[in-house]
Amino acid sequence: MTSLTKKRFLVVDDEPAVRLLVFTILSEAGYTVEADLLEEIHDMLDK
């Protein structure tokens, strides 16, 4: 039997650049980053 385990991180920071940095580090480390959150961060950085 295979057990699937997901680790989730909640990043709470008002600064979009910090959120983007944390998500980039996590994705480079092999974690799955939800795409809709990345799009939201990019939208906030573009403003």
PDB file of N, CA, C and O in Angstrom:
ATOM      1  N   MET A   1       0.849  -1.176   0.000  1.00  0.00           N
ATOM      2  CA  MET A   1       0.000   0.000   0.000  1.00  0.00           C
ATOM      3  C   MET A   1       0.894   1.239   0.000  1.00  0.00           C
ATOM      4  O   MET A   1       1.882   1.302   0.731  1.00  0.00           O
ATOM      5  N   THR A   2       0.545   2.201  -0.810  1.00  0.00           N
ATOM      6  CA  THR A   2       1.300   3.441  -0.895  1.00  0.00           C
ATOM      7  C   THR A   2       0.576   4.529  -0.128  1.00  0.00           C
ATOM      8  O   THR A   2      -0.628   4.730  -0.286  1.00  0.00           O
ATOM      9  N   SER A   3       1.324   5.218   0.697  1.00  0.00           N
ATOM     10  CA  SER A   3       0.752   6.315   1.463  1.00  0.00           C
ATOM     11  C   SER A   3       1.198   7.635   0.845  1.00  0.00           C
ATOM     12  O   SER A   3       2.393   7.880   0.680  1.00  0.00           O
ATOM     13  N   LEU A   4       0.244   8.469   0.510  1.00  0.00           N
ATOM     14  CA  LEU A   4       0.558   9.780  -0.045  1.00  0.00           C
ATOM     15  C   LEU A   4       0.448  10.824   1.054  1.00  0.00           C
ATOM     16  O   LEU A   4      -0.564  10.911   1.749  1.00  0.00           O
ATOM     17  N   THR A   5       1.478  11.595   1.196  1.00  0.00           N
ATOM     18  CA  THR A   5       1.485  12.629   2.215  1.00  0.00           C
ATOM     19  C   THR A   5       1.771  13.966   1.551  1.00  0.00           C
ATOM     20  O   THR A   5       2.735  14.109   0.800  1.00  0.00           O
ATOM     21  N   LYS A   6       0.932  14.925   1.836  1.00  0.00           N
ATOM     22  CA  LYS A   6       1.152  16.274   1.324  1.00  0.00           C
ATOM     23  C   LYS A   6       1.505  17.174   2.493  1.00  0.00           C
ATOM     24  O   LYS A   6       0.837  17.177   3.527  1.00  0.00           O
ATOM     25  N   LYS A   7       2.559  17.929   2.308  1.00  0.00           N
ATOM     26  CA  LYS A   7       2.903  18.938   3.299  1.00  0.00           C
ATOM     27  C   LYS A   7       2.423  20.263   2.751  1.00  0.00           C
ATOM     28  O   LYS A   7       2.648  20.586   1.585  1.00  0.00           O
ATOM     29  N   ARG A   8       1.765  21.022   3.593  1.00  0.00           N
ATOM     30  CA  ARG A   8       1.233  22.305   3.151  1.00  0.00           C
ATOM     31  C   ARG A   8       1.839  23.408   3.999  1.00  0.00           C
ATOM     32  O   ARG A   8       2.040  23.254   5.204  1.00  0.00           O
ATOM     33  N   PHE A   9       2.121  24.509   3.350  1.00  0.00           N
ATOM     34  CA  PHE A   9       2.636  25.684   4.021  1.00  0.00           C
ATOM     35  C   PHE A   9       1.660  26.822   3.791  1.00  0.00           C
ATOM     36  O   PHE A   9       1.154  27.008   2.684  1.00  0.00           O
ATOM     37  N   LEU A  10       1.405  27.564   4.821  1.00  0.00           N
ATOM     38  CA  LEU A  10       0.588  28.761   4.686  1.00  0.00           C
ATOM     39  C   LEU A  10       1.533  29.948   4.815  1.00  0.00           C
ATOM     40  O   LEU A  10       2.125  30.172   5.871  1.00  0.00           O
ATOM     41  N   VAL A  11       1.666  30.690   3.750  1.00  0.00           N
ATOM     42  CA  VAL A  11       2.555  31.845   3.762  1.00  0.00           C
ATOM     43  C   VAL A  11       1.702  33.083   3.961  1.00  0.00           C
ATOM     44  O   VAL A  11       0.863  33.423   3.127  1.00  0.00           O
ATOM     45  N   VAL A  12       1.931  33.741   5.068  1.00  0.00           N
ATOM     46  CA  VAL A  12       1.166  34.941   5.377  1.00  0.00           C
ATOM     47  C   VAL A  12       2.143  36.108   5.453  1.00  0.00           C
ATOM     48  O   VAL A  12       2.917  36.231   6.402  1.00  0.00           O
ATOM     49  N   ASP A  13       2.091  36.934   4.465  1.00  0.00           N
ATOM     50  CA  ASP A  13       2.942  38.118   4.413  1.00  0.00           C
ATOM     51  C   ASP A  13       2.297  39.092   3.448  1.00  0.00           C
ATOM     52  O   ASP A  13       1.851  38.701   2.369  1.00  0.00           O
ATOM     53  N   ASP A  14       2.247  40.332   3.822  1.00  0.00           N
ATOM     54  CA  ASP A  14       1.617  41.335   2.966  1.00  0.00           C
ATOM     55  C   ASP A  14       2.506  41.750   1.807  1.00  0.00           C
ATOM     56  O   ASP A  14       2.032  42.372   0.856  1.00  0.00           O
ATOM     57  N   GLU A  15       3.782  41.417   1.873  1.00  0.00           N
ATOM     58  CA  GLU A  15       4.722  41.829   0.833  1.00  0.00           C
ATOM     59  C   GLU A  15       4.772  40.777  -0.264  1.00  0.00           C
ATOM     60  O   GLU A  15       5.269  39.675  -0.027  1.00  0.00           O
ATOM     61  N   PRO A  16       4.268  41.086  -1.464  1.00  0.00           N
ATOM     62  CA  PRO A  16       4.234  40.103  -2.548  1.00  0.00           C
ATOM     63  C   PRO A  16       5.607  39.546  -2.908  1.00  0.00           C
ATOM     64  O   PRO A  16       5.724  38.373  -3.261  1.00  0.00           O
ATOM     65  N   ALA A  17       6.642  40.373  -2.822  1.00  0.00           N
ATOM     66  CA  ALA A  17       7.982  39.900  -3.180  1.00  0.00           C
ATOM     67  C   ALA A  17       8.454  38.799  -2.231  1.00  0.00           C
ATOM     68  O   ALA A  17       9.122  37.856  -2.654  1.00  0.00           O
ATOM     69  N   VAL A  18       8.108  38.919  -0.954  1.00  0.00           N
ATOM     70  CA  VAL A  18       8.479  37.890   0.024  1.00  0.00           C
ATOM     71  C   VAL A  18       7.732  36.600  -0.277  1.00  0.00           C
ATOM     72  O   VAL A  18       8.314  35.517  -0.223  1.00  0.00           O
ATOM     73  N   ARG A  19       6.448  36.711  -0.594  1.00  0.00           N
ATOM     74  CA  ARG A  19       5.667  35.521  -0.932  1.00  0.00           C
ATOM     75  C   ARG A  19       6.232  34.826  -2.161  1.00  0.00           C
ATOM     76  O   ARG A  19       6.340  33.600  -2.194  1.00  0.00           O
ATOM     77  N   LEU A  20       6.593  35.615  -3.174  1.00  0.00           N
ATOM     78  CA  LEU A  20       7.153  35.050  -4.394  1.00  0.00           C
ATOM     79  C   LEU A  20       8.470  34.336  -4.100  1.00  0.00           C
ATOM     80  O   LEU A  20       8.719  33.253  -4.628  1.00  0.00           O
ATOM     81  N   LEU A  21       9.303  34.930  -3.272  1.00  0.00           N
ATOM     82  CA  LEU A  21      10.576  34.318  -2.902  1.00  0.00           C
ATOM     83  C   LEU A  21      10.363  32.985  -2.190  1.00  0.00           C
ATOM     84  O   LEU A  21      11.024  31.997  -2.509  1.00  0.00           O
ATOM     85  N   VAL A  22       9.448  32.956  -1.233  1.00  0.00           N
ATOM     86  CA  VAL A  22       9.170  31.720  -0.494  1.00  0.00           C
ATOM     87  C   VAL A  22       8.615  30.651  -1.431  1.00  0.00           C
ATOM     88  O   VAL A  22       9.035  29.496  -1.362  1.00  0.00           O
ATOM     89  N   PHE A  23       7.689  31.015  -2.295  1.00  0.00           N
ATOM     90  CA  PHE A  23       7.130  30.042  -3.232  1.00  0.00           C
ATOM     91  C   PHE A  23       8.183  29.526  -4.203  1.00  0.00           C
ATOM     92  O   PHE A  23       8.179  28.348  -4.558  1.00  0.00           O
ATOM     93  N   THR A  24       9.084  30.405  -4.633  1.00  0.00           N
ATOM     94  CA  THR A  24      10.154  29.981  -5.537  1.00  0.00           C
ATOM     95  C   THR A  24      11.077  28.988  -4.854  1.00  0.00           C
ATOM     96  O   THR A  24      11.448  27.971  -5.440  1.00  0.00           O
ATOM     97  N   ILE A  25      11.447  29.279  -3.625  1.00  0.00           N
ATOM     98  CA  ILE A  25      12.324  28.375  -2.871  1.00  0.00           C
ATOM     99  C   ILE A  25      11.653  27.024  -2.664  1.00  0.00           C
ATOM    100  O   ILE A  25      12.283  25.982  -2.846  1.00  0.00           O
ATOM    101  N   LEU A  26      10.378  27.037  -2.283  1.00  0.00           N
ATOM    102  CA  LEU A  26       9.663  25.777  -2.055  1.00  0.00           C
ATOM    103  C   LEU A  26       9.529  24.971  -3.335  1.00  0.00           C
ATOM    104  O   LEU A  26       9.696  23.752  -3.315  1.00  0.00           O
ATOM    105  N   SER A  27       9.232  25.625  -4.442  1.00  0.00           N
ATOM    106  CA  SER A  27       9.082  24.879  -5.695  1.00  0.00           C
ATOM    107  C   SER A  27      10.425  24.318  -6.158  1.00  0.00           C
ATOM    108  O   SER A  27      10.470  23.218  -6.710  1.00  0.00           O
ATOM    109  N   GLU A  28      11.512  25.047  -5.947  1.00  0.00           N
ATOM    110  CA  GLU A  28      12.843  24.542  -6.297  1.00  0.00           C
ATOM    111  C   GLU A  28      13.229  23.355  -5.418  1.00  0.00           C
ATOM    112  O   GLU A  28      13.999  22.488  -5.832  1.00  0.00           O
ATOM    113  N   ALA A  29      12.685  23.323  -4.197  1.00  0.00           N
ATOM    114  CA  ALA A  29      12.979  22.230  -3.269  1.00  0.00           C
ATOM    115  C   ALA A  29      12.102  21.010  -3.531  1.00  0.00           C
ATOM    116  O   ALA A  29      12.228  19.992  -2.850  1.00  0.00           O
ATOM    117  N   GLY A  30      11.214  21.113  -4.523  1.00  0.00           N
ATOM    118  CA  GLY A  30      10.402  19.965  -4.891  1.00  0.00           C
ATOM    119  C   GLY A  30       8.981  19.972  -4.361  1.00  0.00           C
ATOM    120  O   GLY A  30       8.245  19.005  -4.554  1.00  0.00           O
ATOM    121  N   TYR A  31       8.586  21.043  -3.700  1.00  0.00           N
ATOM    122  CA  TYR A  31       7.219  21.137  -3.210  1.00  0.00           C
ATOM    123  C   TYR A  31       6.306  21.615  -4.329  1.00  0.00           C
ATOM    124  O   TYR A  31       6.742  22.320  -5.239  1.00  0.00           O
ATOM    125  N   THR A  32       5.054  21.233  -4.258  1.00  0.00           N
ATOM    126  CA  THR A  32       4.064  21.680  -5.224  1.00  0.00           C
ATOM    127  C   THR A  32       3.513  23.022  -4.762  1.00  0.00           C
ATOM    128  O   THR A  32       3.076  23.172  -3.620  1.00  0.00           O
ATOM    129  N   VAL A  33       3.540  23.979  -5.654  1.00  0.00           N
ATOM    130  CA  VAL A  33       3.030  25.311  -5.349  1.00  0.00           C
ATOM    131  C   VAL A  33       1.776  25.521  -6.178  1.00  0.00           C
ATOM    132  O   VAL A  33       1.779  25.295  -7.388  1.00  0.00           O
ATOM    133  N   GLU A  34       0.707  25.952  -5.529  1.00  0.00           N
ATOM    134  CA  GLU A  34      -0.558  26.139  -6.227  1.00  0.00           C
ATOM    135  C   GLU A  34      -0.444  27.310  -7.199  1.00  0.00           C
ATOM    136  O   GLU A  34      -0.065  28.417  -6.816  1.00  0.00           O
ATOM    137  N   ALA A  35      -0.773  27.052  -8.445  1.00  0.00           N
ATOM    138  CA  ALA A  35      -0.586  28.030  -9.517  1.00  0.00           C
ATOM    139  C   ALA A  35      -1.430  29.284  -9.315  1.00  0.00           C
ATOM    140  O   ALA A  35      -0.990  30.382  -9.655  1.00  0.00           O
ATOM    141  N   ASP A  36      -2.627  29.138  -8.773  1.00  0.00           N
ATOM    142  CA  ASP A  36      -3.479  30.316  -8.614  1.00  0.00           C
ATOM    143  C   ASP A  36      -2.877  31.304  -7.631  1.00  0.00           C
ATOM    144  O   ASP A  36      -3.069  32.512  -7.769  1.00  0.00           O
ATOM    145  N   LEU A  37      -2.147  30.802  -6.634  1.00  0.00           N
ATOM    146  CA  LEU A  37      -1.500  31.697  -5.688  1.00  0.00           C
ATOM    147  C   LEU A  37      -0.345  32.442  -6.344  1.00  0.00           C
ATOM    148  O   LEU A  37      -0.122  33.620  -6.065  1.00  0.00           O
ATOM    149  N   LEU A  38       0.379  31.763  -7.207  1.00  0.00           N
ATOM    150  CA  LEU A  38       1.472  32.429  -7.915  1.00  0.00           C
ATOM    151  C   LEU A  38       0.945  33.509  -8.847  1.00  0.00           C
ATOM    152  O   LEU A  38       1.545  34.579  -8.958  1.00  0.00           O
ATOM    153  N   GLU A  39      -0.164  33.241  -9.515  1.00  0.00           N
ATOM    154  CA  GLU A  39      -0.766  34.245 -10.395  1.00  0.00           C
ATOM    155  C   GLU A  39      -1.199  35.468  -9.594  1.00  0.00           C
ATOM    156  O   GLU A  39      -1.028  36.604 -10.036  1.00  0.00           O
ATOM    157  N   GLU A  40      -1.758  35.226  -8.419  1.00  0.00           N
ATOM    158  CA  GLU A  40      -2.183  36.329  -7.556  1.00  0.00           C
ATOM    159  C   GLU A  40      -0.978  37.182  -7.147  1.00  0.00           C
ATOM    160  O   GLU A  40      -1.064  38.410  -7.127  1.00  0.00           O
ATOM    161  N   ILE A  41       0.129  36.538  -6.826  1.00  0.00           N
ATOM    162  CA  ILE A  41       1.336  37.267  -6.432  1.00  0.00           C
ATOM    163  C   ILE A  41       1.872  38.085  -7.599  1.00  0.00           C
ATOM    164  O   ILE A  41       2.238  39.248  -7.429  1.00  0.00           O
ATOM    165  N   HIS A  42       1.917  37.486  -8.777  1.00  0.00           N
ATOM    166  CA  HIS A  42       2.389  38.215  -9.955  1.00  0.00           C
ATOM    167  C   HIS A  42       1.502  39.425 -10.235  1.00  0.00           C
ATOM    168  O   HIS A  42       2.003  40.489 -10.599  1.00  0.00           O
ATOM    169  N   ASP A  43       0.200  39.273 -10.069  1.00  0.00           N
ATOM    170  CA  ASP A  43      -0.718  40.389 -10.276  1.00  0.00           C
ATOM    171  C   ASP A  43      -0.441  41.510  -9.274  1.00  0.00           C
ATOM    172  O   ASP A  43      -0.484  42.686  -9.634  1.00  0.00           O
ATOM    173  N   MET A  44      -0.160  41.155  -8.021  1.00  0.00           N
ATOM    174  CA  MET A  44       0.121  42.156  -7.000  1.00  0.00           C
ATOM    175  C   MET A  44       1.436  42.869  -7.290  1.00  0.00           C
ATOM    176  O   MET A  44       1.556  44.068  -7.036  1.00  0.00           O
ATOM    177  N   LEU A  45       2.425  42.148  -7.818  1.00  0.00           N
ATOM    178  CA  LEU A  45       3.714  42.764  -8.139  1.00  0.00           C
ATOM    179  C   LEU A  45       3.607  43.712  -9.328  1.00  0.00           C
ATOM    180  O   LEU A  45       4.354  44.687  -9.416  1.00  0.00           O
ATOM    181  N   ASP A  46       2.678  43.429 -10.243  1.00  0.00           N
ATOM    182  CA  ASP A  46       2.513  44.261 -11.431  1.00  0.00           C
ATOM    183  C   ASP A  46       1.854  45.604 -11.133  1.00  0.00           C
ATOM    184  O   ASP A  46       1.947  46.530 -11.938  1.00  0.00           O
ATOM    185  N   LYS A  47       1.197  45.717  -9.999  1.00  0.00           N
ATOM    186  CA  LYS A  47       0.471  46.958  -9.662  1.00  0.00           C
ATOM    187  C   LYS A  47       1.418  48.035  -9.210  1.00  0.00           C
ATOM    188  O   LYS A  47       0.987  49.142  -8.887  1.00  0.00           O
TER     189      LYS A  47
END
